Amino acid sequence: MNIGIQRDRDKMLINVVQTKPGLWNTQMTLSERTKAKKKVLWKEVQNILGFMTMDEAMKRWKYLRSCYVRYRRLANTYVPSGCAAQPTKKLKVFRFYELMRFIDDSLENARTVSDLSDCDKTAESAQEEDNFSIASTSNSSCKNTPLSRASRSAQTSTSNTISHEAFTSELRNEFKNVLTTPVPPKDAIDHFVACLADEMRKLSKQKCRQLQIEILKLLAEIEKEKTKGKSKHRKRKSNI
């Protein structure tokens, strides 16, 4: 595939994924990021793009995210030439770095959660070791009986069956909603908004906010003119 076409498709994929926080924002609750809901979101991404299947979009996003994370890590440790350090090769800029900075907060949150999880696992492991000798002497005879093993096996099987059925039912309902919801075709406005978003991301935060305010003011003025026009039209009708 032509490099320019692939680059444009990657930009479109990144822009669409950004509008689906459930696919990348780890600060959202787990109930908002279930496997079923993520599959529905990826289906929406497929419908919006039109040139990529759900699996292809997932794989491409995973690749782009890995490239971004790797470049971000190298950029934070990169020492420019002239500094008091060993000479290093010039760091090649990741072309979508600025475009993908919206996932920075979620990456920091994921790292914090991972660190806390490691601490919790260490504490739980120590607690289990402290309780092992007491639990093993009092429960060893009960755990090794055929009846107790059969009971635990039956409970695990029942729990797994219920969980699988609930997941399947939720997934089926979500897919029905997606399939029954018509996806409007992309028009000139969609392409204009995508191009505008790309250019706005190149601006500073202050200039970006100013531009947003000016656009909203312009839309508000147009809405006022439309309202005035409707009221004048009503008056003319009433006079007639």
N, CA and C of each residue as an Amber inpcrd file, in Angstrom:
protein
   720
   0.8400000  -1.1990000   0.0000000   0.0000000   0.0000000   0.0000000
   0.8730000   1.2460000   0.0000000   0.4370000   2.2880000  -0.6940000
   1.1480000   3.5470000  -0.7330000   1.3240000   4.1120000   0.6710000
   2.5340000   4.6410000   0.9610000   2.8300000   5.1540000   2.3040000
   1.9020000   6.3040000   2.6760000   1.6370000   7.1780000   1.7170000
   0.7600000   8.3220000   2.0010000  -0.6540000   7.8830000   2.3410000
  -1.1610000   6.8720000   1.6250000  -2.5090000   6.3680000   1.9060000
  -2.5580000   5.7340000   3.2940000  -1.5280000   4.9410000   3.6300000
  -1.4810000   4.3040000   4.9410000  -1.4190000   5.3420000   6.0540000
  -0.6670000   6.4060000   5.8250000  -0.5530000   7.4750000   6.8240000
  -1.9050000   8.1530000   7.0480000  -2.6270000   8.4260000   5.9620000
  -3.9460000   9.0500000   6.0850000  -4.9250000   8.1260000   6.8100000
  -4.8400000   6.8290000   6.5110000  -5.7270000   5.8710000   7.1850000
  -5.4040000   5.7700000   8.6630000  -4.1210000   5.8260000   8.9970000
  -3.7350000   5.7940000  10.4120000  -4.2650000   7.0260000  11.1410000
  -4.2010000   8.1850000  10.4760000  -4.7300000   9.4130000  11.0820000
  -6.2250000   9.2860000  11.3530000  -6.9480000   8.7660000  10.3760000
  -8.3910000   8.5970000  10.5380000  -8.7000000   7.6130000  11.6610000
  -7.9420000   6.5260000  11.7410000  -8.1430000   5.5450000  12.8070000
  -7.9090000   6.1760000  14.1770000  -6.8370000   6.9350000  14.3080000
  -6.5250000   7.5830000  15.5880000  -7.6280000   8.5650000  15.9690000
  -8.0990000   9.3530000  15.0040000  -9.1560000  10.3310000  15.2860000
 -10.4480000   9.6550000  15.7300000 -10.7880000   8.5330000  15.0840000
 -12.0160000   7.8280000  15.4470000 -11.8770000   7.1710000  16.8210000
 -10.7330000   6.5440000  17.0850000 -10.5150000   5.8960000  18.3810000
 -10.5700000   6.9200000  19.5110000 -10.0910000   8.1330000  19.2560000
 -10.1210000   9.1740000  20.2800000 -11.5420000   9.4760000  20.7290000
 -12.5100000   9.3110000  19.8260000 -13.9100000   9.5740000  20.1730000
 -14.5480000   8.4020000  20.9180000 -13.7880000   7.3100000  21.1300000
 -14.2830000   6.1210000  21.8380000 -13.4170000   5.8850000  23.0810000
 -13.5910000   6.6750000  24.1480000 -12.7220000   6.5640000  25.3320000
 -12.6990000   5.1640000  25.9440000 -13.7610000   4.4010000  25.7500000
 -13.7910000   3.0490000  26.3060000 -12.7130000   2.1470000  25.7430000
 -12.0930000   2.5350000  24.6250000 -11.0540000   1.7190000  24.0030000
  -9.6580000   2.0440000  24.5180000  -9.5030000   3.2010000  25.2100000
  -8.1450000   3.5800000  25.6160000  -8.0570000   4.2420000  26.9960000
  -9.1610000   4.7440000  27.5200000  -9.1100000   5.5030000  28.7760000
  -9.2300000   4.5670000  29.9800000  -8.1130000   4.2480000  30.6020000
  -8.1010000   3.3540000  31.7620000  -8.6200000   4.0290000  33.0210000
  -8.9050000   5.3340000  32.9550000  -9.4590000   6.0280000  34.1110000
 -10.9730000   5.8030000  34.2380000 -11.5720000   5.2410000  33.2060000
 -12.9950000   4.9070000  33.2640000 -13.1900000   3.6530000  34.1090000
 -14.4020000   3.4580000  34.6170000 -14.6860000   2.2900000  35.4450000
 -14.6460000   1.0200000  34.5940000 -14.3910000  -0.1140000  35.2650000
 -14.3160000  -1.3890000  34.5460000 -15.6500000  -1.7460000  33.9000000
 -16.7630000  -1.3190000  34.5240000 -18.0810000  -1.6180000  33.9540000
 -18.2960000  -0.9020000  32.6280000 -17.5620000   0.1960000  32.4010000
 -17.6640000   0.9320000  31.1440000 -16.6800000   0.4120000  30.0930000
 -15.8060000  -0.5280000  30.4900000 -14.7900000  -1.0380000  29.5800000
 -14.7880000  -2.5670000  29.5410000 -15.9760000  -3.1670000  29.5860000
 -16.0650000  -4.6200000  29.5050000 -15.7020000  -5.0900000  28.0990000
 -15.4080000  -6.3810000  27.9610000 -15.0600000  -6.9370000  26.6580000
 -16.1990000  -6.7570000  25.6600000 -17.4280000  -6.9460000  26.1470000
 -18.5840000  -6.8130000  25.2560000 -18.7130000  -5.3880000  24.7330000
 -18.5500000  -4.4080000  25.6250000 -18.6870000  -3.0140000  25.2050000
 -17.5460000  -2.6010000  24.2830000 -16.3400000  -3.1280000  24.5300000
 -15.2170000  -2.8110000  23.6540000 -15.4400000  -3.3700000  22.2500000
 -16.0050000  -4.5720000  22.1680000 -16.2750000  -5.1530000  20.8600000
 -17.2940000  -4.3220000  20.0900000 -18.2790000  -3.8090000  20.8090000
 -19.2710000  -2.9490000  20.1690000 -18.6100000  -1.6620000  19.6580000
 -17.7160000  -1.0880000  20.4580000 -17.0230000   0.1320000  20.0430000
 -16.1360000  -0.1130000  18.8200000 -15.4540000  -1.2500000  18.7980000
 -14.6230000  -1.5590000  17.6410000 -15.4830000  -1.7920000  16.3930000
 -16.6720000  -2.3420000  16.5880000 -17.6040000  -2.4960000  15.4640000
 -18.0110000  -1.1290000  14.9160000 -18.2130000  -0.1690000  15.8140000
 -18.5480000   1.1870000  15.3890000 -17.3820000   1.8140000  14.6130000
 -16.1550000   1.5580000  15.0950000 -14.9760000   2.0640000  14.3860000
 -14.9280000   1.4950000  12.9690000 -15.2000000   0.2040000  12.8360000
 -15.2240000  -0.4340000  11.5120000 -16.2670000   0.2150000  10.6170000
 -17.4520000   0.4700000  11.1500000 -18.5270000   1.0680000  10.3460000
 -18.1940000   2.4970000   9.9180000 -17.5220000   3.2420000  10.7980000
 -17.1860000   4.6300000  10.4850000 -16.0940000   4.6990000   9.4220000
 -15.0490000   3.8840000   9.5720000 -13.9240000   3.9270000   8.6320000
 -14.3030000   3.3570000   7.2700000 -14.9120000   2.1590000   7.2970000
 -15.3520000   1.5640000   6.0420000 -14.2890000   0.8170000   5.2650000
 -12.9910000   1.0870000   5.5210000 -11.9270000   0.4320000   4.7620000
 -11.1280000  -0.5520000   5.6160000 -11.6100000  -0.8420000   6.8150000
 -10.8620000  -1.6720000   7.7350000 -11.8230000  -2.5110000   8.5670000
 -11.5460000  -3.8090000   8.7220000 -12.3890000  -4.6570000   9.5530000
 -12.1250000  -4.3770000  11.0270000 -12.9580000  -4.9290000  11.8790000
 -12.8140000  -4.7220000  13.3150000 -11.4740000  -5.2660000  13.8080000
 -11.1080000  -6.4720000  13.3670000  -9.8430000  -7.0790000  13.7880000
  -8.6450000  -6.2850000  13.2710000  -8.7380000  -5.8110000  12.0290000
  -7.6430000  -5.0170000  11.4590000  -7.4730000  -3.7030000  12.2160000
  -8.5900000  -3.0820000  12.5880000  -8.5190000  -1.8260000  13.3380000
  -7.9010000  -2.0490000  14.7150000  -8.2750000  -3.1430000  15.3740000
  -7.7180000  -3.4550000  16.6950000  -6.2110000  -3.6910000  16.6080000
  -5.7760000  -4.4700000  15.6240000  -4.3500000  -4.7620000  15.4670000
  -3.5570000  -3.5040000  15.1220000  -4.1180000  -2.6710000  14.2340000
  -3.4030000  -1.4530000  13.8300000  -3.2930000  -0.4760000  14.9940000
  -4.3670000  -0.3390000  15.7670000  -4.3280000   0.5550000  16.9310000
  -3.3230000   0.0490000  17.9640000  -3.2870000  -1.2660000  18.1670000
  -2.3280000  -1.8440000  19.1070000  -0.9020000  -1.5490000  18.6630000
  -0.6500000  -1.6440000  17.3600000   0.6760000  -1.3390000  16.8170000
   1.0180000   0.1360000  17.0080000   0.0920000   1.0260000  16.6590000
   0.3310000   2.4590000  16.8000000   0.5430000   2.8510000  18.2590000
  -0.2470000   2.2580000  19.1410000  -0.1060000   2.5490000  20.5770000
   1.2630000   2.0810000  21.0790000   1.7130000   0.9070000  20.6460000
   3.0280000   0.3970000  21.0510000   4.1400000   1.3150000  20.5610000
   4.0130000   1.7900000  19.3060000   5.0040000   2.7270000  18.7640000
   5.0350000   4.0100000  19.5720000   3.8610000   4.5010000  19.9450000
   3.7770000   5.7460000  20.7180000   4.3990000   5.5690000  22.0960000
   4.0580000   4.4670000  22.7650000   4.5940000   4.2170000  24.1120000
   6.1100000   4.0700000  24.0650000   6.6210000   3.3660000  23.0630000
   8.0700000   3.1800000  22.9390000   8.7750000   4.5090000  22.6710000
   8.2140000   5.3150000  21.7620000   8.8270000   6.6160000  21.4790000
   8.7530000   7.5300000  22.7010000   7.6440000   7.5080000  23.3910000
   7.4700000   8.3470000  24.5850000   8.5090000   7.9890000  25.6500000
   8.7510000   6.6970000  25.8270000   9.7370000   6.2520000  26.8070000
  11.1450000   6.6810000  26.4000000  11.4680000   6.5270000  25.1090000
  12.7900000   6.9360000  24.6330000  12.9720000   8.4490000  24.7060000
  11.9010000   9.1990000  24.3910000  11.9830000  10.6630000  24.4250000
  12.2460000  11.1660000  25.8330000  11.6910000  10.4840000  26.8320000
  11.8860000  10.9060000  28.2220000  13.2940000  10.6150000  28.7350000
  13.9880000   9.6680000  28.0840000  15.3470000   9.3130000  28.5110000
  16.4090000   9.8070000  27.5430000  15.9830000  10.4500000  26.4610000
  16.9220000  10.9020000  25.4240000  17.7270000  12.0960000  25.9180000
  19.0470000  12.0570000  25.6870000  19.9430000  13.1470000  26.0680000
  20.4490000  13.8120000  24.7940000  20.0660000  15.0690000  24.5330000
  20.5170000  15.7380000  23.3060000  22.0290000  15.8840000  23.2650000
  22.5690000  16.0210000  22.0630000  24.0030000  16.2050000  21.9180000
  24.4310000  17.5180000  22.5500000  25.6360000  17.5320000  23.1400000
  26.1200000  18.7370000  23.8150000  25.9910000  18.6360000  25.3160000
  25.1390000  17.6990000  25.8080000  24.9880000  17.5250000  27.2440000
  26.1430000  16.6780000  27.7620000  26.3570000  16.7330000  29.0500000
  27.4330000  15.9730000  29.6850000  27.0290000  14.5170000  29.7890000
  27.0850000  13.8240000  28.6770000  26.7180000  12.4130000  28.6560000
  27.3530000  11.7760000  27.4410000  27.2700000  10.4570000  27.3560000
  27.8210000   9.7660000  26.2120000  27.0340000  10.1230000  24.9580000
  27.6750000  10.2490000  23.8070000  26.9510000  10.6040000  22.5740000
  25.9610000   9.5160000  22.1850000  24.7880000   9.9380000  21.7690000
  23.7500000   9.0000000  21.3460000  23.2510000   9.3850000  19.9680000
  22.6150000   8.4410000  19.3020000  22.0470000   8.7190000  17.9930000
  20.8490000   9.6520000  18.1290000  20.6200000  10.4740000  17.1090000
  19.4920000  11.3810000  17.1190000  18.1850000  10.5980000  17.1060000
  17.2720000  10.9670000  18.0040000  16.0090000  10.2470000  18.1410000
  15.0710000  10.6140000  17.0030000  14.5980000   9.6080000  16.2890000
  13.6590000   9.8290000  15.1900000  12.2580000  10.0520000  15.7410000
  11.6160000  11.1310000  15.3050000  10.3040000  11.5130000  15.8360000
   9.2180000  10.5810000  15.2890000   8.3550000  10.1310000  16.1810000
   7.1990000   9.3310000  15.7780000   6.1710000  10.2660000  15.1510000
   5.7740000  10.0060000  13.9120000   4.9700000  10.9630000  13.1420000
   3.6300000  11.2850000  13.7860000   3.0680000  10.3720000  14.5880000
   1.7580000  10.6180000  15.1920000   1.8570000  10.9560000  16.6860000
   3.0260000  11.4050000  17.1080000   3.2280000  11.6760000  18.5410000
   2.2440000  12.7230000  19.0670000   2.1660000  13.8650000  18.4050000
   1.2720000  14.9350000  18.8660000  -0.1910000  14.4980000  18.7650000
  -0.5150000  13.7320000  17.7410000  -1.8960000  13.3090000  17.5120000
  -2.3860000  12.3290000  18.5810000  -1.4560000  11.5790000  19.1720000
  -1.8450000  10.5370000  20.1300000  -1.5970000  10.9230000  21.5910000
  -1.2920000  12.1670000  21.8570000  -0.9920000  12.5820000  23.2310000
  -2.2070000  12.5320000  24.1450000  -3.3830000  12.3220000  23.5610000
  -4.5850000  12.2370000  24.3960000  -4.5820000  10.9970000  25.2870000
  -3.7210000  10.0080000  25.0160000  -3.6850000   8.8010000  25.8550000
  -2.6590000   8.9120000  26.9840000  -1.9830000  10.0660000  27.1100000
  -0.9440000  10.2170000  28.1370000  -1.4780000   9.9730000  29.5440000
  -2.6150000  10.5950000  29.8630000  -3.1730000  10.4550000  31.2160000
  -3.5240000   9.0030000  31.5250000  -4.0760000   8.3060000  30.5420000
  -4.4480000   6.9150000  30.7700000  -3.2120000   6.0360000  30.9430000
  -2.1060000   6.3750000  30.2470000  -0.8650000   5.6200000  30.4120000
  -0.2980000   5.8070000  31.8110000  -0.3430000   7.0530000  32.3140000
   0.1310000   7.3180000  33.6680000  -0.7400000   6.5960000  34.6910000
  -2.0570000   6.6130000  34.4550000  -2.9730000   5.9360000  35.3690000
  -2.7430000   4.4300000  35.3790000  -2.5000000   3.8600000  34.1910000
  -2.2520000   2.4210000  34.0940000  -0.9820000   2.0310000  34.8300000
   0.0560000   2.8940000  34.7500000   1.3030000   2.5910000  35.4460000
   1.1160000   2.6580000  36.9520000   0.3410000   3.6570000  37.4270000
   0.0740000   3.7760000  38.8610000  -0.6960000   2.5760000  39.3770000
  -1.7370000   2.1710000  38.6340000  -2.5390000   1.0140000  39.0390000
  -1.6920000  -0.2440000  39.0680000  -0.7750000  -0.3720000  38.0900000
   0.0930000  -1.5420000  38.0330000   1.0110000  -1.6010000  39.2430000
   1.5630000  -0.4270000  39.6380000   2.4370000  -0.3830000  40.8080000
   1.6840000  -0.7600000  42.0710000   0.4630000  -0.2250000  42.2210000
  -0.3360000  -0.5420000  43.3980000  -0.7140000  -2.0130000  43.4220000
  -1.0020000  -2.5690000  42.2340000  -1.3620000  -3.9760000  42.1460000
  -0.2080000  -4.8630000  42.5750000   1.0250000  -4.4900000  42.1780000
   2.1970000  -5.2660000  42.5750000   2.3820000  -5.2380000  44.0880000
   2.1290000  -4.0660000  44.7060000   2.2440000  -3.9660000  46.1650000
   1.2040000  -4.8330000  46.8440000  -0.0320000  -4.8050000  46.3050000
  -1.1020000  -5.6150000  46.8940000  -0.7850000  -7.0940000  46.7960000
  -0.2340000  -7.5200000  45.6390000   0.0970000  -8.9290000  45.4650000
   1.1860000  -9.3580000  46.4450000   2.1660000  -8.4790000  46.6900000
   3.2340000  -8.8040000  47.6360000   2.6780000  -8.9650000  49.0390000
   1.7610000  -8.0450000  49.4240000   1.1630000  -8.1210000  50.7530000
   0.3070000  -9.3740000  50.9050000  -0.4630000  -9.6790000  49.8460000
  -1.3070000 -10.8700000  49.9010000  -0.4750000 -12.1420000  49.9950000
   0.6560000 -12.1600000  49.2750000   1.5310000 -13.3310000  49.3130000
   2.1050000 -13.5430000  50.6960000   2.5150000 -12.4210000  51.3350000
   3.0590000 -12.5350000  52.6950000   1.9930000 -13.0090000  53.6710000
   0.7640000 -12.5010000  53.5080000  -0.3240000 -12.9030000  54.3980000
  -0.6560000 -14.3760000  54.2070000  -0.6240000 -14.8450000  52.9530000
  -0.9090000 -16.2520000  52.6860000   0.1460000 -17.1630000  53.3160000
   1.4110000 -16.7270000  53.2880000   2.4700000 -17.5260000  53.8980000
   2.3090000 -17.6070000  55.4040000   1.8540000 -16.4790000  56.0220000
   1.6420000 -16.4760000  57.4700000   0.5130000 -17.4110000  57.8660000
  -0.5200000 -17.4960000  57.0300000  -1.6970000 -18.2980000  57.3710000
  -1.6090000 -19.7410000  56.8900000  -0.5750000 -20.0440000  56.0970000
  -0.5190000 -21.3650000  55.4720000  -0.3950000 -22.4810000  56.4980000
   0.5130000 -22.2990000  57.4680000   0.7490000 -23.3790000  58.4280000
  -0.4850000 -23.6740000  59.2640000  -1.2440000 -22.6010000  59.6440000
  -2.4420000 -22.7930000  60.4540000  -3.5370000 -23.4480000  59.6360000
  -3.7330000 -22.9470000  58.4090000  -4.8130000 -23.4710000  57.5650000
  -4.5460000 -24.9100000  57.1330000  -3.2630000 -25.2340000  56.8660000
  -2.9590000 -26.5680000  56.3610000  -3.2040000 -27.6420000  57.4040000
  -2.9400000 -27.3420000  58.6870000  -3.1330000 -28.3530000  59.7320000
  -4.5950000 -28.5960000  60.0330000  -5.4410000 -27.5480000  59.9420000
  -6.8440000 -27.6800000  60.3180000  -7.7240000 -28.1550000  59.1710000
  -7.2930000 -27.8650000  57.9080000  -8.1730000 -28.1570000  56.7790000
  -7.6610000 -29.2360000  55.8420000  -6.4650000 -29.7760000  56.0930000
  -5.8950000 -30.7390000  55.1500000  -6.7590000 -31.9780000  55.0090000
  -7.3280000 -32.4650000  56.1070000  -8.1330000 -33.6770000  56.0380000
  -9.4250000 -33.4570000  55.2670000 -10.0170000 -32.2430000  55.4120000
 -11.2770000 -31.9480000  54.7170000 -11.0430000 -31.7300000  53.2190000
  -9.9330000 -31.0490000  52.8620000  -9.6870000 -30.7290000  51.4620000
  -9.3750000 -31.9590000  50.6350000  -8.8220000 -32.9890000  51.2590000
  -8.3960000 -34.1610000  50.5160000  -9.4710000 -35.2210000  50.3660000
 -10.6620000 -35.0030000  50.9460000 -11.7190000 -35.9970000  50.8300000
 -12.3560000 -35.9240000  49.4530000 -12.7970000 -37.0320000  48.8680000
 -13.4340000 -37.0270000  47.5360000 -14.6690000 -36.1500000  47.4820000
 -15.4420000 -36.1000000  48.6050000 -16.6710000 -35.3090000  48.6180000
 -16.3700000 -33.8240000  48.4740000 -15.3420000 -33.3410000  49.2130000
 -15.0290000 -31.9100000  49.1520000 -14.5020000 -31.5290000  47.7790000
 -13.6810000 -32.4060000  47.1740000 -13.1760000 -32.1120000  45.8430000
 -14.3010000 -32.0620000  44.8220000 -15.2530000 -32.9640000  44.8960000
 -16.3860000 -32.9690000  43.9650000 -17.2490000 -31.7250000  44.1500000
 -17.4180000 -31.2930000  45.4180000 -18.2330000 -30.1150000  45.7010000
 -17.6000000 -28.8610000  45.1040000 -16.2710000 -28.7310000  45.3010000
 -15.5850000 -27.5530000  44.7550000 -15.6320000 -27.5430000  43.2340000
 -15.4830000 -28.7250000  42.6260000 -15.5360000 -28.8200000  41.1690000
 -16.9050000 -28.4280000  40.6350000 -17.9680000 -28.8640000  41.3240000
 -19.3300000 -28.5280000  40.8860000 -19.5990000 -27.0400000  41.0200000
 -19.1130000 -26.4220000  42.1220000 -19.3170000 -24.9820000  42.3220000
 -18.5970000 -24.1740000  41.2410000 -17.3380000 -24.5620000  40.9290000
 -16.5770000 -23.8520000  39.9030000 -17.2460000 -23.9660000  38.5410000
 -17.7380000 -25.1710000  38.1950000 -18.3930000 -25.3860000  36.9070000
 -19.6660000 -24.5560000  36.7880000 -20.4670000 -24.5140000  37.8630000
 -21.7090000 -23.7300000  37.8570000 -21.4170000 -22.2410000  37.7040000
 -20.3940000 -21.7570000  38.4310000 -20.0370000 -20.3400000  38.3660000
 -19.5690000 -19.9540000  36.9740000 -18.7410000 -20.8000000  36.3570000
 -18.2460000 -20.5120000  35.0110000 -19.3710000 -20.5120000  33.9840000
 -20.3380000 -21.4260000  34.1460000 -21.4650000 -21.4950000  33.2120000
 -22.3140000 -20.2380000  33.2850000 -22.6100000 -19.7860000  34.5100000
 -23.4290000 -18.5760000  34.7000000 -22.7160000 -17.3600000  34.1310000
 -21.3910000 -17.2560000  34.4100000 -20.6220000 -16.1170000  33.9180000
 -20.5880000 -16.1030000  32.3970000 -20.3990000 -17.2640000  31.7720000
 -20.3460000 -17.3360000  30.3120000 -21.6880000 -16.9800000  29.6860000
 -22.7810000 -17.4650000  30.2770000 -24.1110000 -17.1680000  29.7450000
 -24.4260000 -15.6770000  29.8590000 -24.0550000 -15.0710000  30.9990000
 -24.3130000 -13.6390000  31.1780000 -23.5160000 -12.8140000  30.1660000
 -22.2420000 -13.1920000  29.9600000 -21.3970000 -12.4800000  29.0080000
 -21.9440000 -12.6160000  27.5850000 -22.3500000 -13.8350000  27.2210000
 -22.8870000 -14.0850000  25.8780000 -24.1600000 -13.2890000  25.6430000
 -25.0210000 -13.2390000  26.6570000 -26.2770000 -12.4930000  26.5280000
 -26.0170000 -11.0040000  26.3540000 -25.0770000 -10.4700000  27.1480000
 -24.7540000  -9.0430000  27.0540000 -24.1550000  -8.7180000  25.6950000
 -23.2540000  -9.6060000  25.2230000 -22.6180000  -9.3760000  23.9260000
 -23.6410000  -9.4050000  22.7990000 -24.5830000 -10.3540000  22.8700000
 -25.6110000 -10.4700000  21.8340000 -26.4820000  -9.2040000  21.7900000
 -26.8590000  -8.6920000  22.9650000 -27.7000000  -7.4930000  23.0140000
 -26.9700000  -6.2720000  22.4710000 -25.6650000  -6.1510000  22.8160000
 -24.8950000  -5.0030000  22.3410000 -24.7540000  -5.0300000  20.8190000
 -24.4970000  -6.2200000  20.2640000 -24.3630000  -6.3340000  18.8140000
 -25.6740000  -6.0340000  18.1000000 -26.7970000  -6.4370000  18.7010000
 -28.1020000  -6.1220000  18.1120000 -28.2980000  -4.6180000  18.0170000
 -27.9070000  -3.9090000  19.0870000 -28.0620000  -2.4590000  19.0890000
 -27.2160000  -1.8080000  18.0020000 -25.9860000  -2.3300000  17.8370000
 -25.1020000  -1.7610000  16.8180000 -25.6220000  -2.0300000  15.4160000
 -26.0450000  -3.2710000  15.1860000 -26.4960000  -3.6540000  13.8490000
 -27.7940000  -2.9710000  13.4450000 -28.6310000  -2.6620000  14.4220000
 -29.9120000  -2.0240000  14.1110000 -29.8040000  -0.5040000  14.0350000
 -28.6630000   0.0510000  14.4540000 -28.4770000   1.4960000  14.4030000
 -27.8430000   1.8730000  13.0780000 -28.5350000   2.6190000  12.2250000
 -27.9660000   2.9840000  10.9230000 -26.7880000   3.9410000  11.0760000
 -25.7490000   3.7100000  10.3110000 -24.5640000   4.5600000  10.3440000
 -24.6140000   5.5190000   9.1610000 -24.7310000   6.8180000   9.4120000
 -24.8160000   7.7710000   8.3020000 -23.5060000   7.8120000   7.5230000
 -23.5720000   7.9230000   6.2050000 -22.3430000   7.9890000   5.3940000
 -21.5720000   9.2740000   5.6640000 -20.2600000   9.2010000   5.5620000
 -19.4270000  10.3700000   5.7970000 -19.5900000  11.3450000   4.6350000
 -19.7110000  12.6170000   4.9700000 -19.8680000  13.6420000   3.9430000
 -18.7310000  14.6610000   4.0440000 -18.8710000  15.7500000   3.3240000
 -17.8200000  16.7720000   3.2850000 -17.5870000  17.4020000   4.6480000
 -18.6660000  17.5180000   5.4410000 -18.5270000  18.1230000   6.7730000
 -17.6510000  17.2560000   7.6680000 -17.8500000  15.9330000   7.6120000
 -17.0320000  15.0300000   8.4250000 -15.5510000  15.1590000   8.0840000
 -15.2470000  15.2300000   6.7940000 -13.8470000  15.3740000   6.3760000
 -13.2800000  16.7310000   6.8060000 -14.1020000  17.7720000   6.7150000
 -13.6510000  19.1050000   7.1320000 -13.3480000  19.1330000   8.6220000
 -14.2390000  18.5370000   9.4270000 -14.0310000  18.4990000  10.8810000
 -12.7660000  17.7140000  11.2340000 -12.5150000  16.6100000  10.5220000
 -11.3120000  15.8130000  10.7690000 -10.0510000  16.6130000  10.4600000
 -10.0670000  17.3350000   9.3340000  -8.9230000  18.1790000   8.9730000
  -8.7350000  19.3150000   9.9750000  -9.8620000  19.9050000  10.4200000
  -9.8010000  20.9880000  11.3970000  -9.2160000  20.4910000  12.7170000
  -9.6150000  19.2890000  13.1180000  -9.0980000  18.7160000  14.3670000
  -7.5900000  18.5020000  14.2770000  -7.1080000  18.0180000  13.1220000
  -5.6660000  17.8120000  12.9410000  -4.8980000  19.1140000  13.0920000
  -5.4160000  20.1760000  12.4870000  -4.7250000  21.4630000  12.5520000
  -4.7970000  22.0710000  13.9440000  -5.9110000  21.8880000  14.6390000
  -6.0560000  22.4490000  15.9880000  -5.1130000  21.7770000  16.9800000
  -4.8300000  20.5170000  16.7640000  -3.9110000  19.8030000  17.6580000
  -2.4740000  20.3080000  17.5310000  -2.1680000  20.9980000  16.4470000
  -0.8340000  21.5540000  16.2570000  -0.6630000  22.8780000  17.0060000
  -1.7720000  23.4720000  17.4510000  -1.7300000  24.7580000  18.1450000
  -1.4420000  24.5630000  19.6250000  -1.0590000  25.6450000  20.2770000
  -0.8990000  25.6050000  21.7280000  -2.2760000  25.5120000  22.3830000
  -2.2950000  25.1440000  23.6560000  -3.5780000  24.9960000  24.3480000
  -4.3490000  26.3080000  24.3820000  -3.6300000  27.4020000  24.6060000
  -4.2980000  28.7100000  24.6890000  -4.9160000  29.1000000  23.3510000
  -4.1480000  28.9400000  22.2640000  -4.6700000  29.2900000  20.9430000
  -5.8040000  28.3580000  20.5310000  -5.6850000  27.0990000  20.9300000
  -6.7500000  26.1450000  20.6030000  -8.0550000  26.5400000  21.2900000
  -7.9700000  26.9400000  22.5710000  -9.1800000  27.3810000  23.2950000
  -9.7660000  28.6330000  22.6520000  -8.8930000  29.5790000  22.2700000
  -9.3730000  30.8120000  21.6280000 -10.1090000  30.5030000  20.3280000
  -9.5530000  29.5800000  19.5510000 -10.2030000  29.2030000  18.2930000
 -11.5490000  28.5310000  18.5500000 -11.6100000  27.6870000  19.5580000
 -12.8750000  27.0360000  19.9130000 -13.9340000  28.0720000  20.2980000
 -13.5050000  29.0680000  21.0910000 -14.4390000  30.1210000  21.5230000
 -14.9520000  30.9070000  20.3250000 -14.0360000  31.2510000  19.3840000
 -14.4360000  32.0200000  18.2000000 -15.4200000  31.2260000  17.3360000
 -15.1700000  29.9140000  17.2010000 -16.0800000  29.0790000  16.4040000
 -17.4510000  29.0150000  17.0580000 -17.4740000  28.8530000  18.3870000
 -18.7480000  28.7910000  19.1090000 -19.4930000  30.1230000  19.0280000
 -18.7530000  31.2340000  19.0920000 -19.3810000  32.5540000  18.9610000
 -20.0170000  32.7010000  17.5770000 -19.2820000  32.2760000  16.5590000
 -19.7990000  32.3700000  15.1870000 -21.0620000  31.5320000  15.0230000
 -21.0520000  30.3240000  15.5820000 -22.2440000  29.4740000  15.5050000
 -23.4210000  30.0890000  16.2580000 -23.1120000  30.7180000  17.4140000
 -24.1740000  31.3580000  18.1920000 -24.7920000  32.5220000  17.4160000
 -23.9570000  33.3250000  16.7270000 -24.4580000  34.4420000  15.9290000
 -25.3390000  33.9500000  14.7780000 -24.8850000  32.8710000  14.1280000
 -25.6900000  32.3090000  13.0330000 -27.0290000  31.7930000  13.5500000
 -27.0130000  31.1760000  14.7340000 -28.2510000  30.6700000  15.3270000
 -29.2080000  31.8160000  15.6610000 -28.6490000  32.9400000  16.1590000
 -29.4790000  34.1100000  16.4790000 -30.1260000  34.6700000  15.2100000
 -29.3450000  34.7400000  14.1290000 -29.8730000  35.2510000  12.8600000
 -30.9990000  34.3480000  12.3410000 -30.8130000  33.0370000  12.4980000
 -31.8550000  32.1100000  12.0770000 -33.1260000  32.3090000  12.9030000
 -32.9420000  32.5140000  14.2110000 -34.1010000  32.7310000  15.0880000
 -34.8310000  34.0240000  14.7280000 -34.0480000  35.0820000  14.4640000
 -34.6640000  36.3540000  14.0750000 -35.4190000  36.2110000  12.7520000
 -34.8260000  35.4970000  11.8260000 -35.4710000  35.2950000  10.5310000
 -36.7830000  34.5550000  10.6690000 -36.8110000  33.5400000  11.5600000
 -38.0510000  32.7880000  11.7790000 -39.1320000  33.6650000  12.4110000
 -38.7210000  34.4980000  13.3750000 -39.7020000  35.3670000  14.0380000
 -40.2840000  36.3950000  13.0600000 -39.4270000  36.9420000  12.1810000
 -39.9180000  37.8950000  11.1760000 -40.8860000  37.2020000  10.2230000
 -40.5670000  35.9890000   9.8510000 -41.4360000  35.2410000   8.9310000
 -42.8120000  34.9830000   9.5780000 -42.8190000  34.6890000  10.8620000
 -44.0710000  34.4570000  11.5810000 -44.9080000  35.7280000  11.6580000
 -44.2360000  36.8820000  11.8820000 -44.9500000  38.1430000  11.9560000
 -45.6170000  38.4780000  10.6210000 -44.8900000  38.2150000   9.5360000
 -45.4410000  38.4890000   8.2200000 -46.6760000  37.6200000   7.9730000
 -46.5900000  36.3500000   8.3640000 -47.7410000  35.4800000   8.2030000
 -48.9390000  35.9610000   9.0100000 -48.6600000  36.4010000  10.2600000
 -49.7580000  36.8680000  11.1090000 -50.3950000  38.1390000  10.5500000
 -49.5750000  39.0320000   9.9390000 -50.1080000  40.2510000   9.3470000
 -50.9650000  39.9590000   8.1180000 -50.5660000  38.9200000   7.3720000
 -51.3470000  38.5380000   6.1870000 -52.6830000  37.9620000   6.6040000
